Amino acid sequence: MNLVESARKLGVGTEIIFSWLGAGGNTVLQNEAQTRGDICTGRLSGSPCPNNVAENFFVGSAGEAVKKLLEVKNGNQLRIQGEKSLHSCKVCKCHLRTKIWTPMEHITKHTSPDELRALPEFCWQRVETKI
């Protein structure tokens, strides 16, 4: 079952999933999400990204959408080690617990090269897009 089907079962609007992952509702593989999360949390380097901040950029309907995304993500056992240390990105304002599961082609479709260049050079988004 993909995440769109899961969202339908939970009664969550599929448009939320489409905006997160695209119409296919597919995520990256576990090991890729883990590597991405490890970069944000500094699990491997010992130095967390300074842009991984525990600020809540999501209020109102955006906050409700993030809660629904987390419900779908957790219901599908999409978890990584160290996930509790993932927060929000101060640069792109994305919720990292969900973003690490998003296919890069969907991210680049909605992120300009200038926005990607604003991220640190070691950021997985820059590394994967080679910007």
N, CA, C and O atoms as a Tinker XYZ file with bonds, in Angstrom:
   524  protein
     1  N      0.845000   -1.177000    0.000000    73     2
     2  CA     0.000000    0.000000    0.000000    64     1     3
     3  C      0.895000    1.246000    0.000000    63     2     4     5
     4  O      1.820000    1.342000    0.807000    81     3
     5  N      0.625000    2.199000   -0.900000    73     3     6
     6  CA     1.410000    3.430000   -0.881000    64     5     7
     7  C      0.760000    4.437000    0.067000    63     6     8     9
     8  O     -0.303000    4.170000    0.627000    81     7
     9  N      1.384000    5.565000    0.240000    73     7    10
    10  CA     0.903000    6.523000    1.228000    64     9    11
    11  C     -0.411000    7.183000    0.836000    63    10    12    13
    12  O     -1.167000    7.606000    1.709000    81    11
    13  N     -0.697000    7.278000   -0.449000    73    11    14
    14  CA    -1.980000    7.848000   -0.862000    64    13    15
    15  C     -3.110000    6.940000   -0.390000    63    14    16    17
    16  O     -4.116000    7.419000    0.134000    81    15
    17  N     -2.947000    5.627000   -0.575000    73    15    18
    18  CA    -3.965000    4.679000   -0.110000    64    17    19
    19  C     -4.085000    4.729000    1.411000    63    18    20    21
    20  O     -5.192000    4.684000    1.947000    81    19
    21  N     -2.961000    4.821000    2.103000    73    19    22
    22  CA    -2.984000    4.922000    3.558000    64    21    23
    23  C     -3.705000    6.180000    4.008000    63    22    24    25
    24  O     -4.483000    6.146000    4.962000    81    23
    25  N     -3.454000    7.275000    3.337000    73    23    26
    26  CA    -4.099000    8.534000    3.685000    64    25    27
    27  C     -5.603000    8.434000    3.514000    63    26    28    29
    28  O     -6.363000    8.931000    4.345000    81    27
    29  N     -6.031000    7.795000    2.443000    73    27    30
    30  CA    -7.471000    7.617000    2.227000    64    29    31
    31  C     -8.089000    6.807000    3.363000    63    30    32    33
    32  O     -9.174000    7.136000    3.842000    81    31
    33  N     -7.411000    5.761000    3.792000    73    31    34
    34  CA    -7.925000    4.929000    4.881000    64    33    35
    35  C     -8.026000    5.718000    6.182000    63    34    36    37
    36  O     -8.953000    5.512000    6.965000    81    35
    37  N     -7.089000    6.609000    6.412000    73    35    38
    38  CA    -7.093000    7.413000    7.629000    64    37    39
    39  C     -8.031000    8.612000    7.528000    63    38    40    41
    40  O     -8.256000    9.306000    8.520000    81    39
    41  N     -8.574000    8.859000    6.352000    73    39    42
    42  CA    -9.439000   10.010000    6.173000    64    41    43
    43  C     -8.669000   11.304000    6.023000    63    42    44    45
    44  O     -9.242000   12.383000    6.175000    81    43
    45  N     -7.386000   11.220000    5.728000    73    43    46
    46  CA    -6.554000   12.402000    5.535000    64    45    47
    47  C     -6.633000   12.798000    4.067000    63    46    48    49
    48  O     -6.573000   11.936000    3.191000    81    47
    49  N     -6.766000   14.075000    3.793000    73    47    50
    50  CA    -6.853000   14.534000    2.416000    64    49    51
    51  C     -5.629000   14.147000    1.607000    63    50    52    53
    52  O     -4.500000   14.428000    2.010000    81    51
    53  N     -5.846000   13.503000    0.465000    73    51    54
    54  CA    -4.720000   13.082000   -0.359000    64    53    55
    55  C     -3.965000   14.266000   -0.938000    63    54    56    57
    56  O     -2.815000   14.117000   -1.351000    81    55
    57  N     -4.586000   15.437000   -0.977000    73    55    58
    58  CA    -3.862000   16.604000   -1.480000    64    57    59
    59  C     -2.669000   16.917000   -0.586000    63    58    60    61
    60  O     -1.668000   17.457000   -1.055000    81    59
    61  N     -2.769000   16.584000    0.692000    73    59    62
    62  CA    -1.643000   16.797000    1.594000    64    61    63
    63  C     -0.486000   15.891000    1.195000    63    62    64    65
    64  O      0.666000   16.321000    1.156000    81    63
    65  N     -0.802000   14.635000    0.899000    73    63    66
    66  CA     0.229000   13.692000    0.477000    64    65    67
    67  C      0.810000   14.134000   -0.857000    63    66    68    69
    68  O      2.023000   14.069000   -1.054000    81    67
    69  N     -0.044000   14.583000   -1.778000    73    67    70
    70  CA     0.449000   15.051000   -3.075000    64    69    71
    71  C      1.418000   16.206000   -2.895000    63    70    72    73
    72  O      2.438000   16.274000   -3.580000    81    71
    73  N      1.106000   17.116000   -1.978000    73    71    74
    74  CA     2.004000   18.258000   -1.781000    64    73    75
    75  C      3.298000   17.826000   -1.100000    63    74    76    77
    76  O      4.326000   18.488000   -1.242000    81    75
    77  N      3.253000   16.724000   -0.363000    73    75    78
    78  CA     4.446000   16.225000    0.319000    64    77    79
    79  C      5.296000   15.378000   -0.601000    63    78    80    81
    80  O      6.501000   15.603000   -0.710000    81    79
    81  N      4.690000   14.406000   -1.269000    73    79    82
    82  CA     5.453000   13.426000   -2.043000    64    81    83
    83  C      5.164000   13.427000   -3.531000    63    82    84    85
    84  O      5.872000   12.766000   -4.291000    81    83
    85  N      4.160000   14.139000   -3.962000    73    83    86
    86  CA     3.766000   14.074000   -5.354000    64    85    87
    87  C      2.643000   13.058000   -5.526000    63    86    88    89
    88  O      2.284000   12.348000   -4.586000    81    87
    89  N      2.101000   12.997000   -6.721000    73    87    90
    90  CA     0.928000   12.171000   -6.994000    64    89    91
    91  C      1.163000   10.687000   -6.760000    63    90    92    93
    92  O      0.207000    9.956000   -6.501000    81    91
    93  N      2.406000   10.217000   -6.842000    73    91    94
    94  CA     2.683000    8.803000   -6.640000    64    93    95
    95  C      2.622000    8.370000   -5.188000    63    94    96    97
    96  O      2.407000    7.192000   -4.902000    81    95
    97  N      2.805000    9.300000   -4.271000    73    95    98
    98  CA     2.752000    8.974000   -2.856000    64    97    99
    99  C      3.856000    8.041000   -2.399000    63    98   100   101
   100  O      3.704000    7.340000   -1.399000    81    99
   101  N      4.963000    8.027000   -3.121000    73    99   102
   102  CA     6.066000    7.131000   -2.781000    64   101   103
   103  C      7.154000    7.874000   -2.018000    63   102   104   105
   104  O      7.388000    9.062000   -2.237000    81   103
   105  N      7.811000    7.153000   -1.119000    73   103   106
   106  CA     8.900000    7.726000   -0.339000    64   105   107
   107  C     10.239000    7.188000   -0.833000    63   106   108   109
   108  O     10.292000    6.255000   -1.635000    81   107
   109  N     11.311000    7.786000   -0.345000    73   107   110
   110  CA    12.642000    7.231000   -0.596000    64   109   111
   111  C     12.798000    5.996000    0.281000    63   110   112   113
   112  O     11.991000    5.765000    1.182000    81   111
   113  N     13.815000    5.218000    0.026000    73   111   114
   114  CA    14.078000    4.017000    0.812000    64   113   115
   115  C     14.555000    4.373000    2.217000    63   114   116   117
   116  O     15.069000    5.466000    2.454000    81   115
   117  N     14.379000    3.449000    3.124000    73   115   118
   118  CA    14.754000    3.620000    4.530000    64   117   119
   119  C     16.196000    4.099000    4.691000    63   118   120   121
   120  O     16.449000    5.051000    5.430000    81   119
   121  N     17.150000    3.448000    4.004000    73   119   122
   122  CA    18.559000    3.816000    4.192000    64   121   123
   123  C     18.837000    5.237000    3.696000    63   122   124   125
   124  O     19.683000    5.931000    4.259000    81   123
   125  N     18.146000    5.668000    2.666000    73   123   126
   126  CA    18.329000    7.041000    2.173000    64   125   127
   127  C     17.769000    8.048000    3.177000    63   126   128   129
   128  O     18.405000    9.063000    3.460000    81   127
   129  N     16.587000    7.771000    3.711000    73   127   130
   130  CA    16.011000    8.659000    4.730000    64   129   131
   131  C     16.909000    8.706000    5.957000    63   130   132   133
   132  O     17.078000    9.766000    6.560000    81   131
   133  N     17.489000    7.565000    6.332000    73   131   134
   134  CA    18.382000    7.520000    7.491000    64   133   135
   135  C     19.618000    8.386000    7.260000    63   134   136   137
   136  O     20.030000    9.136000    8.145000    81   135
   137  N     20.209000    8.277000    6.065000    73   135   138
   138  CA    21.391000    9.087000    5.744000    64   137   139
   139  C     21.051000   10.571000    5.792000    63   138   140   141
   140  O     21.813000   11.368000    6.339000    81   139
   141  N     19.924000   10.940000    5.228000    73   139   142
   142  CA    19.504000   12.333000    5.243000    64   141   143
   143  C     19.329000   12.825000    6.682000    63   142   144   145
   144  O     19.821000   13.891000    7.052000    81   143
   145  N     18.622000   12.031000    7.481000    73   143   146
   146  CA    18.406000   12.405000    8.872000    64   145   147
   147  C     19.706000   12.508000    9.646000    63   146   148   149
   148  O     19.871000   13.396000   10.482000    81   147
   149  N     20.641000   11.587000    9.363000    73   147   150
   150  CA    21.940000   11.623000   10.036000    64   149   151
   151  C     22.707000   12.897000    9.725000    63   150   152   153
   152  O     23.439000   13.405000   10.575000    81   151
   153  N     22.546000   13.418000    8.513000    73   151   154
   154  CA    23.203000   14.676000    8.148000    64   153   155
   155  C     22.599000   15.832000    8.953000    63   154   156   157
   156  O     23.325000   16.679000    9.474000    81   155
   157  N     21.277000   15.860000    9.049000    73   155   158
   158  CA    20.619000   16.940000    9.800000    64   157   159
   159  C     20.943000   16.900000   11.286000    63   158   160   161
   160  O     21.178000   17.936000   11.907000    81   159
   161  N     20.955000   15.696000   11.851000    73   159   162
   162  CA    21.171000   15.570000   13.295000    64   161   163
   163  C     22.636000   15.536000   13.680000    63   162   164   165
   164  O     22.975000   15.710000   14.850000    81   163
   165  N     23.512000   15.315000   12.706000    73   163   166
   166  CA    24.935000   15.213000   12.989000    64   165   167
   167  C     25.305000   13.879000   13.609000    63   166   168   169
   168  O     26.361000   13.751000   14.228000    81   167
   169  N     24.453000   12.898000   13.449000    73   167   170
   170  CA    24.661000   11.585000   14.073000    64   169   171
   171  C     25.991000   10.963000   13.666000    63   170   172   173
   172  O     26.637000   10.312000   14.487000    81   171
   173  N     26.408000   11.145000   12.435000    73   171   174
   174  CA    27.666000   10.572000   11.971000    64   173   175
   175  C     28.838000   11.524000   12.130000    63   174   176   177
   176  O     29.946000   11.101000   12.461000    81   175
   177  N     28.600000   12.801000   11.898000    73   175   178
   178  CA    29.695000   13.775000   11.955000    64   177   179
   179  C     29.964000   14.280000   13.365000    63   178   180   181
   180  O     31.039000   14.809000   13.648000    81   179
   181  N     28.985000   14.114000   14.246000    73   179   182
   182  CA    29.132000   14.617000   15.606000    64   181   183
   183  C     28.760000   16.082000   15.749000    63   182   184   185
   184  O     28.804000   16.636000   16.848000    81   183
   185  N     28.393000   16.710000   14.635000    73   183   186
   186  CA    28.035000   18.126000   14.665000    64   185   187
   187  C     26.696000   18.328000   13.950000    63   186   188   189
   188  O     26.643000   18.271000   12.721000    81   187
   189  N     25.625000   18.559000   14.695000    73   187   190
   190  CA    24.325000   18.738000   14.042000    64   189   191
   191  C     24.281000   19.994000   13.185000    63   190   192   193
   192  O     24.984000   20.969000   13.450000    81   191
   193  N     23.464000   19.956000   12.177000    73   191   194
   194  CA    23.279000   21.136000   11.339000    64   193   195
   195  C     22.689000   22.252000   12.199000    63   194   196   197
   196  O     21.712000   22.031000   12.914000    81   195
   197  N     23.273000   23.441000   12.136000    73   195   198
   198  CA    22.753000   24.548000   12.946000    64   197   199
   199  C     21.364000   25.014000   12.491000    63   198   200   201
   200  O     20.697000   25.774000   13.194000    81   199
   201  N     20.936000   24.553000   11.315000    73   199   202
   202  CA    19.616000   24.946000   10.813000    64   201   203
   203  C     18.511000   23.991000   11.239000    63   202   204   205
   204  O     17.338000   24.259000   10.978000    81   203
   205  N     18.855000   22.886000   11.888000    73   203   206
   206  CA    17.886000   21.938000   12.427000    64   205   207
   207  C     17.454000   22.483000   13.791000    63   206   208   209
   208  O     18.076000   22.197000   14.814000    81   207
   209  N     16.391000   23.262000   13.782000    73   207   210
   210  CA    15.988000   23.988000   14.985000    64   209   211
   211  C     14.626000   23.510000   15.491000    63   210   212   213
   212  O     13.770000   23.087000   14.715000    81   211
   213  N     14.451000   23.588000   16.795000    73   211   214
   214  CA    13.206000   23.140000   17.419000    64   213   215
   215  C     12.167000   24.252000   17.433000    63   214   216   217
   216  O     11.395000   24.375000   18.385000    81   215
   217  N     12.148000   25.051000   16.391000    73   215   218
   218  CA    11.139000   26.108000   16.275000    64   217   219
   219  C      9.953000   25.553000   15.511000    63   218   220   221
   220  O     10.111000   24.714000   14.624000    81   219
   221  N      8.781000   26.018000   15.855000    73   219   222
   222  CA     7.586000   25.576000   15.155000    64   221   223
   223  C      7.180000   26.642000   14.147000    63   222   224   225
   224  O      6.589000   27.662000   14.502000    81   223
   225  N      7.509000   26.386000   12.879000    73   223   226
   226  CA     7.146000   27.323000   11.808000    64   225   227
   227  C      5.724000   27.069000   11.318000    63   226   228   229
   228  O      5.209000   27.813000   10.484000    81   227
   229  N      5.091000   26.018000   11.838000    73   227   230
   230  CA     3.822000   25.554000   11.293000    64   229   231
   231  C      2.687000   25.848000   12.259000    63   230   232   233
   232  O      2.560000   25.215000   13.307000    81   231
   233  N      1.867000   26.819000   11.886000    73   231   234
   234  CA     0.723000   27.195000   12.701000    64   233   235
   235  C     -0.530000   27.148000   11.837000    63   234   236   237
   236  O     -0.442000   27.121000   10.610000    81   235
   237  N     -1.665000   27.138000   12.461000    73   235   238
   238  CA    -2.925000   27.143000   11.734000    64   237   239
   239  C     -3.075000   25.926000   10.844000    63   238   240   241
   240  O     -2.780000   24.805000   11.260000    81   239
   241  N     -3.531000   26.142000    9.623000    73   239   242
   242  CA    -3.782000   25.015000    8.708000    64   241   243
   243  C     -2.488000   24.302000    8.325000    63   242   244   245
   244  O     -2.499000   23.094000    8.091000    81   243
   245  N     -1.373000   25.030000    8.258000    73   243   246
   246  CA    -0.091000   24.376000    7.955000    64   245   247
   247  C      0.290000   23.430000    9.087000    63   246   248   249
   248  O      0.785000   22.331000    8.835000    81   247
   249  N      0.070000   23.840000   10.316000    73   247   250
   250  CA     0.345000   22.986000   11.467000    64   249   251
   251  C     -0.526000   21.748000   11.469000    63   250   252   253
   252  O     -0.062000   20.656000   11.797000    81   251
   253  N     -1.784000   21.915000   11.106000    73   251   254
   254  CA    -2.689000   20.769000   11.030000    64   253   255
   255  C     -2.257000   19.804000    9.927000    63   254   256   257
   256  O     -2.346000   18.587000   10.090000    81   255
   257  N     -1.790000   20.351000    8.805000    73   255   258
   258  CA    -1.316000   19.495000    7.711000    64   257   259
   259  C     -0.100000   18.685000    8.148000    63   258   260   261
   260  O      0.007000   17.503000    7.824000    81   259
   261  N      0.816000   19.316000    8.882000    73   259   262
   262  CA     2.000000   18.597000    9.367000    64   261   263
   263  C      1.579000   17.487000   10.323000    63   262   264   265
   264  O      2.130000   16.388000   10.263000    81   263
   265  N      0.621000   17.749000   11.197000    73   263   266
   266  CA     0.130000   16.710000   12.113000    64   265   267
   267  C     -0.435000   15.527000   11.337000    63   266   268   269
   268  O     -0.204000   14.375000   11.704000    81   267
   269  N     -1.170000   15.805000   10.271000    73   267   270
   270  CA    -1.734000   14.725000    9.458000    64   269   271
   271  C     -0.639000   13.958000    8.721000    63   270   272   273
   272  O     -0.704000   12.735000    8.602000    81   271
   273  N      0.358000   14.675000    8.230000    73   271   274
   274  CA     1.477000   14.003000    7.572000    64   273   275
   275  C      2.196000   13.073000    8.542000    63   274   276   277
   276  O      2.557000   11.952000    8.184000    81   275
   277  N      2.401000   13.539000    9.764000    73   275   278
   278  CA     3.055000   12.706000   10.769000    64   277   279
   279  C      2.218000   11.470000   11.086000    63   278   280   281
   280  O      2.758000   10.386000   11.307000    81   279
   281  N      0.914000   11.637000   11.107000    73   279   282
   282  CA     0.020000   10.509000   11.354000    64   281   283
   283  C      0.180000    9.447000   10.262000    63   282   284   285
   284  O      0.257000    8.253000   10.553000    81   283
   285  N      0.228000    9.892000    9.013000    73   283   286
   286  CA     0.414000    8.959000    7.899000    64   285   287
   287  C      1.815000    8.354000    7.945000    63   286   288   289
   288  O      1.973000    7.145000    7.777000    81   287
   289  N      2.821000    9.179000    8.167000    73   287   290
   290  CA     4.205000    8.703000    8.221000    64   289   291
   291  C      4.373000    7.652000    9.307000    63   290   292   293
   292  O      4.917000    6.576000    9.060000    81   291
   293  N      3.910000    7.964000   10.499000    73   291   294
   294  CA     4.057000    7.033000   11.619000    64   293   295
   295  C      3.207000    5.785000   11.431000    63   294   296   297
   296  O      3.624000    4.688000   11.801000    81   295
   297  N      2.027000    5.943000   10.864000    73   295   298
   298  CA     1.162000    4.790000   10.609000    64   297   299
   299  C      1.760000    3.817000    9.614000    63   298   300   301
   300  O      1.403000    2.639000    9.598000    81   299
   301  N      2.662000    4.301000    8.787000    73   299   302
   302  CA     3.331000    3.461000    7.797000    64   301   303
   303  C      4.729000    3.045000    8.243000    63   302   304   305
   304  O      5.532000    2.570000    7.440000    81   303
   305  N      5.010000    3.228000    9.532000    73   303   306
   306  CA     6.292000    2.814000   10.117000    64   305   307
   307  C      7.491000    3.471000    9.433000    63   306   308   309
   308  O      8.547000    2.851000    9.306000    81   307
   309  N      7.335000    4.709000    8.995000    73   307   310
   310  CA     8.437000    5.453000    8.377000    64   309   311
   311  C      9.200000    6.164000    9.490000    63   310   312   313
   312  O      8.914000    7.310000    9.836000    81   311
   313  N     10.167000    5.456000   10.031000    73   311   314
   314  CA    10.949000    5.992000   11.142000    64   313   315
   315  C     12.423000    5.717000   10.919000    63   314   316   317
   316  O     12.804000    4.757000   10.250000    81   315
   317  N     13.251000    6.596000   11.505000    73   315   318
   318  CA    14.702000    6.404000   11.451000    64   317   319
   319  C     15.261000    6.504000   12.866000    63   318   320   321
   320  O     14.593000    6.995000   13.776000    81   319
   321  N     16.480000    6.039000   13.037000    73   319   322
   322  CA    17.160000    6.208000   14.321000    64   321   323
   323  C     17.471000    7.694000   14.511000    63   322   324   325
   324  O     17.900000    8.370000   13.576000    81   323
   325  N     17.256000    8.185000   15.703000    73   323   326
   326  CA    17.550000    9.584000   15.996000    64   325   327
   327  C     16.486000   10.553000   15.538000    63   326   328   329
   328  O     16.706000   11.764000   15.545000    81   327
   329  N     15.335000   10.041000   15.138000    73   327   330
   330  CA    14.267000   10.879000   14.584000    64   329   331
   331  C     13.816000   11.989000   15.540000    63   330   332   333
   332  O     13.429000   13.070000   15.096000    81   331
   333  N     13.866000   11.730000   16.822000    73   331   334
   334  CA    13.405000   12.740000   17.786000    64   333   335
   335  C     14.295000   13.984000   17.786000    63   334   336   337
   336  O     13.914000   15.020000   18.329000    81   335
   337  N     15.473000   13.883000   17.182000    73   335   338
   338  CA    16.369000   15.033000   17.074000    64   337   339
   339  C     16.153000   15.807000   15.780000    63   338   340   341
   340  O     16.841000   16.798000   15.534000    81   339
   341  N     15.215000   15.375000   14.957000    73   339   342
   342  CA    14.872000   16.105000   13.736000    64   341   343
   343  C     13.746000   17.082000   14.044000    63   342   344   345
   344  O     12.732000   16.714000   14.639000    81   343
   345  N     13.937000   18.329000   13.632000    73   343   346
   346  CA    12.939000   19.358000   13.909000    64   345   347
   347  C     12.537000   20.035000   12.606000    63   346   348   349
   348  O     12.044000   19.377000   11.690000    81   347
   349  N     12.743000   21.327000   12.519000    73   347   350
   350  CA    12.449000   22.109000   11.317000    64   349   351
   351  C     13.726000   22.735000   10.805000    63   350   352   353
   352  O     14.633000   23.040000   11.578000    81   351
   353  N     13.795000   22.927000    9.493000    73   351   354
   354  CA    14.959000   23.570000    8.892000    64   353   355
   355  C     14.752000   25.082000    8.914000    63   354   356   357
   356  O     13.756000   25.593000    8.401000    81   355
   357  N     15.696000   25.778000    9.508000    73   355   358
   358  CA    15.616000   27.233000    9.608000    64   357   359
   359  C     15.717000   27.898000    8.236000    63   358   360   361
   360  O     15.200000   29.000000    8.049000    81   359
   361  N     16.378000   27.244000    7.270000    73   359   362
   362  CA    16.564000   27.833000    5.943000    64   361   363
   363  C     15.336000   27.611000    5.063000    63   362   364   365
   364  O     14.751000   28.571000    4.562000    81   363
   365  N     14.945000   26.355000    4.873000    73   363   366
   366  CA    13.847000   26.064000    3.944000    64   365   367
   367  C     12.480000   26.035000    4.622000    63   366   368   369
   368  O     11.449000   25.982000    3.951000    81   367
   369  N     12.476000   26.071000    5.978000    73   367   370
   370  CA    11.239000   26.076000    6.771000    64   369   371
   371  C     10.432000   24.792000    6.596000    63   370   372   373
   372  O      9.206000   24.810000    6.705000    81   371
   373  N     11.110000   23.685000    6.325000    73   371   374
   374  CA    10.428000   22.402000    6.155000    64   373   375
   375  C     10.493000   21.569000    7.424000    63   374   376   377
   376  O     11.406000   21.713000    8.237000    81   375
   377  N      9.525000   20.711000    7.572000    73   375   378
   378  CA     9.465000   19.774000    8.684000    64   377   379
   379  C     10.341000   18.583000    8.318000    63   378   380   381
   380  O     10.006000   17.823000    7.410000    81   379
   381  N     11.456000   18.416000    9.014000    73   379   382
   382  CA    12.477000   17.455000    8.600000    64   381   383
   383  C     12.072000   15.994000    8.779000    63   382   384   385
   384  O     12.534000   15.139000    8.024000    81   383
   385  N     11.225000   15.687000    9.755000    73   383   386
   386  CA    10.804000   14.292000    9.934000    64   385   387
   387  C     10.020000   13.779000    8.738000    63   386   388   389
   388  O      9.996000   12.577000    8.474000    81   387
   389  N      9.383000   14.681000    8.021000    73   387   390
   390  CA     8.678000   14.263000    6.815000    64   389   391
   391  C      9.533000   14.496000    5.564000    63   390   392   393
   392  O      9.487000   13.698000    4.628000    81   391
   393  N     10.295000   15.561000    5.543000    73   391   394
   394  CA    11.048000   15.891000    4.329000    64   393   395
   395  C     12.099000   14.840000    3.979000    63   394   396   397
   396  O     12.356000   14.599000    2.799000    81   395
   397  N     12.708000   14.215000    4.980000    73   395   398
   398  CA    13.747000   13.226000    4.671000    64   397   399
   399  C     13.199000   12.045000    3.872000    63   398   400   401
   400  O     13.973000   11.313000    3.254000    81   399
   401  N     11.905000   11.849000    3.872000    73   399   402
   402  CA    11.277000   10.745000    3.134000    64   401   403
   403  C     10.842000   11.147000    1.722000    63   402   404   405
   404  O     10.380000   10.305000    0.952000    81   403
   405  N     10.988000   12.417000    1.384000    73   403   406
   406  CA    10.484000   12.948000    0.115000    64   405   407
   407  C     11.475000   12.717000   -1.022000    63   406   408   409
   408  O     12.654000   13.041000   -0.884000    81   407
   409  N     11.011000   12.156000   -2.152000    73   407   410
   410  CA    11.902000   11.971000   -3.303000    64   409   411
   411  C     12.471000   13.314000   -3.777000    63   410   412   413
   412  O     11.778000   14.331000   -3.796000    81   411
   413  N     13.740000   13.285000   -4.154000    73   411   414
   414  CA    14.436000   14.512000   -4.546000    64   413   415
   415  C     13.768000   15.195000   -5.737000    63   414   416   417
   416  O     13.730000   16.425000   -5.793000    81   415
   417  N     13.244000   14.430000   -6.682000    73   415   418
   418  CA    12.616000   15.071000   -7.845000    64   417   419
   419  C     11.420000   15.923000   -7.428000    63   418   420   421
   420  O     11.122000   16.926000   -8.076000    81   419
   421  N     10.737000   15.539000   -6.363000    73   419   422
   422  CA     9.623000   16.357000   -5.881000    64   421   423
   423  C     10.145000   17.613000   -5.177000    63   422   424   425
   424  O      9.565000   18.691000   -5.307000    81   423
   425  N     11.234000   17.463000   -4.440000    73   423   426
   426  CA    11.820000   18.622000   -3.757000    64   425   427
   427  C     12.313000   19.644000   -4.778000    63   426   428   429
   428  O     12.018000   20.832000   -4.651000    81   427
   429  N     13.055000   19.201000   -5.782000    73   427   430
   430  CA    13.591000   20.153000   -6.767000    64   429   431
   431  C     12.490000   20.787000   -7.608000    63   430   432   433
   432  O     12.649000   21.901000   -8.108000    81   431
   433  N     11.394000   20.092000   -7.762000    73   431   434
   434  CA    10.262000   20.655000   -8.507000    64   433   435
   435  C      9.680000   21.874000   -7.793000    63   434   436   437
   436  O      9.112000   22.763000   -8.426000    81   435
   437  N      9.829000   21.904000   -6.463000    73   435   438
   438  CA     9.235000   22.973000   -5.660000    64   437   439
   439  C     10.265000   23.863000   -4.973000    63   438   440   441
   440  O      9.914000   24.669000   -4.112000    81   439
   441  N     11.531000   23.721000   -5.347000    73   439   442
   442  CA    12.597000   24.500000   -4.718000    64   441   443
   443  C     13.499000   25.079000   -5.799000    63   442   444   445
   444  O     13.989000   24.347000   -6.658000    81   443
   445  N     13.717000   26.373000   -5.761000    73   443   446
   446  CA    14.561000   27.008000   -6.769000    64   445   447
   447  C     16.037000   26.717000   -6.480000    63   446   448   449
   448  O     16.399000   26.421000   -5.341000    81   447
   449  N     16.890000   26.801000   -7.510000    73   447   450
   450  CA    18.331000   26.637000   -7.285000    64   449   451
   451  C     18.875000   27.633000   -6.254000    63   450   452   453
   452  O     19.756000   27.286000   -5.467000    81   451
   453  N     18.361000   28.855000   -6.254000    73   451   454
   454  CA    18.812000   29.845000   -5.262000    64   453   455
   455  C     18.453000   29.414000   -3.841000    63   454   456   457
   456  O     19.238000   29.603000   -2.912000    81   455
   457  N     17.264000   28.837000   -3.678000    73   455   458
   458  CA    16.866000   28.346000   -2.358000    64   457   459
   459  C     17.769000   27.198000   -1.918000    63   458   460   461
   460  O     18.148000   27.117000   -0.749000    81   459
   461  N     18.115000   26.314000   -2.849000    73   459   462
   462  CA    19.006000   25.206000   -2.524000    64   461   463
   463  C     20.396000   25.712000   -2.161000    63   462   464   465
   464  O     21.028000   25.182000   -1.247000    81   463
   465  N     20.878000   26.734000   -2.870000    73   463   466
   466  CA    22.201000   27.293000   -2.580000    64   465   467
   467  C     22.254000   27.976000   -1.214000    63   466   468   469
   468  O     23.336000   28.150000   -0.653000    81   467
   469  N     21.102000   28.363000   -0.678000    73   467   470
   470  CA    21.064000   28.993000    0.645000    64   469   471
   471  C     21.303000   27.978000    1.767000    63   470   472   473
   472  O     21.571000   28.358000    2.907000    81   471
   473  N     21.207000   26.700000    1.441000    73   471   474
   474  CA    21.454000   25.643000    2.425000    64   473   475
   475  C     22.958000   25.422000    2.565000    63   474   476   477
   476  O     23.706000   25.729000    1.637000    81   475
   477  N     23.418000   24.897000    3.700000    73   475   478
   478  CA    24.853000   24.619000    3.861000    64   477   479
   479  C     25.338000   23.620000    2.809000    63   478   480   481
   480  O     24.565000   22.784000    2.339000    81   479
   481  N     26.601000   23.707000    2.449000    73   479   482
   482  CA    27.153000   22.814000    1.427000    64   481   483
   483  C     27.026000   21.347000    1.783000    63   482   484   485
   484  O     26.914000   20.507000    0.890000    81   483
   485  N     27.040000   21.014000    3.073000    73   483   486
   486  CA    26.940000   19.620000    3.489000    64   485   487
   487  C     25.501000   19.109000    3.534000    63   486   488   489
   488  O     25.283000   17.920000    3.763000    81   487
   489  N     24.520000   19.980000    3.321000    73   487   490
   490  CA    23.109000   19.582000    3.372000    64   489   491
   491  C     22.823000   18.513000    2.318000    63   490   492   493
   492  O     23.265000   18.616000    1.174000    81   491
   493  N     22.088000   17.504000    2.718000    73   491   494
   494  CA    21.774000   16.409000    1.788000    64   493   495
   495  C     21.041000   16.892000    0.550000    63   494   496   497
   496  O     21.171000   16.292000   -0.517000    81   495
   497  N     20.273000   17.965000    0.673000    73   495   498
   498  CA    19.555000   18.479000   -0.494000    64   497   499
   499  C     20.523000   19.042000   -1.530000    63   498   500   501
   500  O     20.337000   18.853000   -2.732000    81   499
   501  N     21.553000   19.732000   -1.058000    73   499   502
   502  CA    22.569000   20.254000   -1.986000    64   501   503
   503  C     23.413000   19.137000   -2.545000    63   502   504   505
   504  O     23.719000   19.125000   -3.737000    81   503
   505  N     23.795000   18.194000   -1.697000    73   503   506
   506  CA    24.629000   17.082000   -2.154000    64   505   507
   507  C     23.889000   16.276000   -3.228000    63   506   508   509
   508  O     24.466000   15.945000   -4.263000    81   507
   509  N     22.623000   15.964000   -2.982000    73   507   510
   510  CA    21.871000   15.154000   -3.929000    64   509   511
   511  C     21.568000   15.873000   -5.234000    63   510   512   513
   512  O     21.430000   15.224000   -6.271000    81   511
   513  N     21.460000   17.202000   -5.209000    73   511   514
   514  CA    21.210000   17.950000   -6.435000    64   513   515
   515  C     22.484000   18.450000   -7.078000    63   514   516   517
   516  O     22.458000   18.996000   -8.181000    81   515
   517  N     23.608000   18.264000   -6.389000    73   515   518
   518  CA    24.929000   18.696000   -6.876000    64   517   519
   519  C     24.987000   20.200000   -7.116000    63   518   520   521
   520  O     25.625000   20.666000   -8.061000    81   519
   521  N     24.308000   20.959000   -6.241000    73   519   522
   522  CA    24.337000   22.438000   -6.336000    64   521   523
   523  C     25.329000   22.961000   -5.326000    63   522   524
   524  O     25.523000   24.172000   -5.222000    81   523
